[in-house]
Amino acid sequence: MKRLFIVGVLVSLSLPLWARGKSAASTSDSNPQITAAVTQWMTAFQNRDVAALGSVGFDEWDITNGNGLRKNIAIEAALHPITEFRIDRIMTLVPDQQVAVSVQEIVEDEAVREWEATLTLDRSGGSWRVTHVSHVMIEYHMYGYPIGCPDTVFRREEVATLDGNLRGGTDPSFVRVFSMSRDTDSWGGGATDLDTESTKCQMTPESSVQDLDWIVTAWSGPMLFAQRIGRSTPDDGGVVLYEGNSNGSVTRGGVRLETIVTGQPGVLFLSRKYESGEKATRMPEARLSAYVWKGDGLKNIWDFDFMRKGASFAVDKKSGEHGVMLEAILQQGGDAIGCPEGTVIPYEWTGSTFKSTAKVKGGCKSSSWSGSGVLNRNGFKVPPAKAPSENEQQANE
């Protein structure tokens, strides 16, 4: 997928820096104090030196349990093996006061092979100190389960990053969208001829699933919310991020964070497309959804199916009496839904949702998107993360 960046005041300050063990040394002349503080802290984490880590908050987004997001976990629970690490980028949040540093963590010979850490550092008394760390599990290797079954690799790839005022107040948020693949094809080896009926493998050889997730993180560091927003398989197809640009500016790019009323929290727009797989023959469908932050998560407040039964709408922003409004215009395929081509459907912002008072035929606004049901398919429970014993390894060879 194409990577989308909507950048506010984030400013990259560093060149990549590899560090292994205790040999880390700054190669960046942008801000050696920050680089040194991060390297010192990461080395203490690598050495499991709890006393040297100081008072730090931890969050973790993993792959191996149903909930995924663990907030405010203890230092002892946050510690995990690290073979080497690399500082990828340093981002200014508040000039001379607060920065966020992205660090890649590589792990050898463990179920989890790669993490991404985001360290928030605050400056006090002229020194930089790590105050919060968020870990995202990037790659996880699950050994064949039960013995003799093909291994499965879980891999996250970031496909979109947005930043802006999602919650109000003075602490803006990052919204990150990840595509997570689950694939046995590359790692099953000769197990593709396995008799799965008798072996009862947890995953079928040569099977793959692509999940689409998003996560909200405060600028100050804590992870706030995570949710699955799509799922796709080669056979059944499924829901993917919509990346087209022919149907209007609000749908373009898949995810957008828009200011509807100046000075108010933004509205997050999500465009998803249902794509048929090898076993499915349905016509492509696409839905535009709007979300606002309420309580401790995102709430879906509005949906519009801009592709259905061959009909296609453009959805654009317009200036309205109460701020930004949306306008859907039928471009083609009106006969399929009983809606005249060129029909304009205005949606005004009410303060909590988008509502249309225009009198149009029922087929113009009716909802037919069935993509949400795909998220309930292909359920999969990951066995506990543990390396096989020596006897298990020999049985797999």
N, C-alpha and C positions, 0 to 999 in steps of 0.2 A: 504494500500500500504506500501511497505517496505520503510523505511526512509533512505535517502542517504545523507551523509555528506562528502563534500570535504573541508578539513580544511587547511587553510594557517597558518598565524601567530596568529589566534584567540586563546586565552588561557583563559580557564575558571578559575575564581579566587574566586568564592563565593559559599557558600551553600545556599539553598532556605531560604528565610526569609518572613514570613507572617507579614503583617502590617494591622491594622484595625483602622480607625479614626486617632487619634493623638498618639496612643499607640506604634508606631513603635520604635523598638530598635534593634540594630545590634546583630546578633548571629554569625556573621562571623568574624574570626580573620585574614582573608586574607588581607582585606583592609578596615578597619573601616572608614577611611576618605571618601572613595567613597560611601560606604553604607550610611553613615550619610548624605552626600550631596544629594543622591537620595531620601532618606526618607524625608528629609526636603522639597525638591522640590515637591515630590508627595503629601505630606500633604498640601502644599500650593495650589496645583492644586485641590485637593479634597475639600478644603475649598473655592475655587474660589477666592483666594487672589491674584488678578492680580499683585498688586504692588510687592509682594514677589517673583513672578515668574521670574522677570527680562526680559531682552531682549532675547527671544528665538524664533527660527523658528519652524513652525509646518507644517507637512504634514499629510494627512489622507487617508486611503484606506477603503472605506465603502462598503456596500452591497446595499444600498437603492436607488442609482440613476444610470442612464445609464452609466455615465463615470466612476464612482467609485473612481478614484484617484483625490484628491484635494491637490494641491501643494501651499505652501507659504500662508496658511490661517492665519487670524488674531487670536490673543489669545482668544478673545471673542467667535469666531466661533469654536475654538478648545475645549473649556471647555465643559465637559459632566459629568454627575453624576458618582461618584465612591463610592461604599459601603466599599470595602476593596481592598488592593493591596498586591502583593507579588513580591519580587525581585527574579527572576529565575536564572539569571547568569550575570556575569560581564566578558566582553571580552576586552582584550588589543588590541588596534589598533596601537598606537605608544607608546612604553614603557615610562612610567612616564610623558606622555604628553596627550594622548587621549585614552578614553575607551568608549565602548558601553555597555549599561546595559539594559537587557530585563526584563520588568515588566508586570505581569499579573494583569489586573484590573477587578474586579467582581462588577457587578451592580445588585441590587435587585429591583424588581417591576418596571422595565422599558422595553421598547421594545428591546433595546440593553442590553444584559445580560453579555457580556464579551468583553473586548478589550485586545489587546497586544500592549504595548508601548515599543519603543526602544529609550532610552535616550542617546544622545552623550554628553560626558563630556570632557572638556578641562581643563588642569591644568595651572594656571597662578598665579605667586606669591606664590606658595606653596599651593594654595587652588584649589579644583575642582569645576567647574561651569558647569551647564547644558546649552548647546548652541543650541541643536536641539532635537526635539521630533517627532517621527513618530508613528502614531496610526494605527493599523490594527483592523478592526471590526472582531471579531471571531464568536460571536453568536448573532443572531437577531431573535426575536419572533414577527411574524406578526399575529395579532388577526384575527379571521375569517372575511372574507370580501366577500360579505356584511354580515350583522348580521345573525348568525345561521350557517355560514360555518365553516369548521374546521380550526384551527390555523395552521400556517406554521412556521417551524423552519429552519433558515439558519445557517449552521455551517461550518466553515473553519478548515481544518486540514493541517498542513505543511507536505509535503511528500518528499521534497528535498531542500537542501541548498548548494549553491556553492559560493566560493569567489575567486576572481582573477582579472586580469587586462582585463576588458571588453572594456574600453573606451580609454586606453592609459593614459599618464600623471602620476601624482603621487597619484591619489585618486582612488584606486581599488574599486570594486563594489561587493555587494552581489546579487546573483540571487536566489530568493526563489520561490518554486513551491507549490501551495496550491490546495487541493481538496476541493470544496465547495458543500455540499449537501443541497438540498432543499426538505423537506419531510413533508407530512401531515399525514403519516401513524401512527406515535407514538403519535400524538397530536390531532387527530381528534376525538378520543373517540367514542361515539355513533353516530357521524356524518357520519360514513361509509355507513349508510343506507339512507343518505340524497338524496332527489330528486333534483339532480343537474340541471335538465332541467328547472325546475320551479324556483329554487333559484339562478341559474346563478353564482355559486361560482367562484371566481377568480382562485382558484386552485381546482382540482378534488380531493376528498378524496382518500387516499391511493396512491397518486401519488408521485413520487420522481424523481429528476433530480440531476445528479452529474456533476458539472462543474470543469474544470481544468484550473487554472490561473497561470501566473507567474508575478513576480514583480522584478524590478531592483532598488536597493538602493545604493547610494554612501556610502563609509565608513564614510564620514564626517557627514552623517545623512539624507540628502534630498532624498526623493523618486523620481525616475527619470522616471519610465515607468511601466505600467501595461497592461496586455493583456490576453484575454481568448484564450486558446490553445486546448481545448477539451470539449466535452459534451457527456453525455451518459444517456439513460433512460432504464428502465427494458424492455419495449416493443420493442423499435426500436434499442436498442443498441447504439453504438456511439464510440467516440474517447476517449481513455484512454492512460495514460503514459505507454510506453512499458518497461517492466522490465526484459525481457528474456536476457539470456547471450549466447545462442547457435549460434547467428548469427553475432558474431564479437564484438570486444571491443568498437567500436564507438557507437554501438546501445545499449550497456549494460547499464542498470540503468535508461534509459529514458532521462536524461539530463546530458550533459558533457560540460565543458568549457576547451578547448584545446588551447595550444600555437602552432600556425602553423609556424610562423617565430619568432625567438628569438628576444626579445625586442619590438615586435609589440603587439597590442591588441589581445586578444584571440578570437576564434571563438566558438560560442555557438551551440552545437548540440542538437537537440530535436528528440527523437524517439517516435512516436505515433502509436498506433495499433487500427484498427477498429474492434470492437467485435459485433457480431450479437446479437440482443435481441430476446425476445420471438416471435415477429412477423416477424423477419427478418431471412433469411436463407443463406445470402451471406457468402462466404468463408472469413476467417480472412485476412485482408490486413494490411500492416505496412509501414510507410514512415519515412525515415531519412531526416531531414532538417537541414540546416546550416544557422546561423544568425550572422550578424556583427552589431556593434553599428554605426549608422550613424545619424548625426543631434541630435535629441532628443529621439531616439527610436531604436528598433531592426529592421533590414531589412533582410528579407528572401532572400538569395543569391543562394541557391542550394537545390535541392530535389532529393531523390533517393528512389524508392519503393522497399524495400528489401524483402517484402513478397507480392506476387500477384498471383492470379489464381493457387495457390498451389505451385508456384515456390518460392524458398528460397535462398537468397544470404547472405554470410558472408561479413561484411564490416570492414576492419581493417586499422589501420594507418601504413604507411611505410615511410622510409626516402627517400625524393626526392631531385631533384636538387635545388628546390626553397623552401626548408623546408619540412614540413610534407605533405605527399600526402595520398590519400585514395585509397584502392584497394577493389573492389567488386568481389567476386568469387561465381559463381552459384553452390550451393551445391546439390540441388535436384529439381525435378519438371520441368525440362527444356522443356519437350514436350508440356506443357500447354501454353508456351509463344513462342515456336519456337526458343529456345536458347540452344545450346549444353551444357550439364553439364560439369563443370570444366572451363567454359569461365571466363576469367579474364578481368575486366574493370578497368584500372587505371585512376584516376582523379588527375590531377596536380593542384596545387594552382597557380593562375594567378596573385595574389595580390588583387583580389576583389571577386573571386569565384573559384569553382572547375570545371575544364573542362577536358573532355576526348577526346583524338585524336585517340584512338584505333579504328580500323575497326572491328566492331562486327555486328551481325545481329540486325536489327531494334527492334525485340522483346526483345532483351536483355536489352535495355535501355529505352524502351517506358514506359510512365507513365499511370497508370490505376487507381490510388488510388482516390476514390470518398469520402473519409472521411470528407473533408472540408465542404461539403454541410450540414453535420449534425449540424454544428455550427449555422446554420440559422433556425433550427427547435426549437420548444418549447419556443418561445419567451415569456417573462413574465415581465410585468410592476408591480413593487411593489407599493402598495398604500402608502400614507404618513404614517410615523411612529408616531402613537399616541395611547395612551391607550383608551379603550372604556369607555364611560360614565357609571355611575351606572346603568342606565336603559339598556344599551347594555349588561353589564355584567349579569344582571338578565335575559335578553332574551336568553343569551347563556347557562344559567344553566338549 
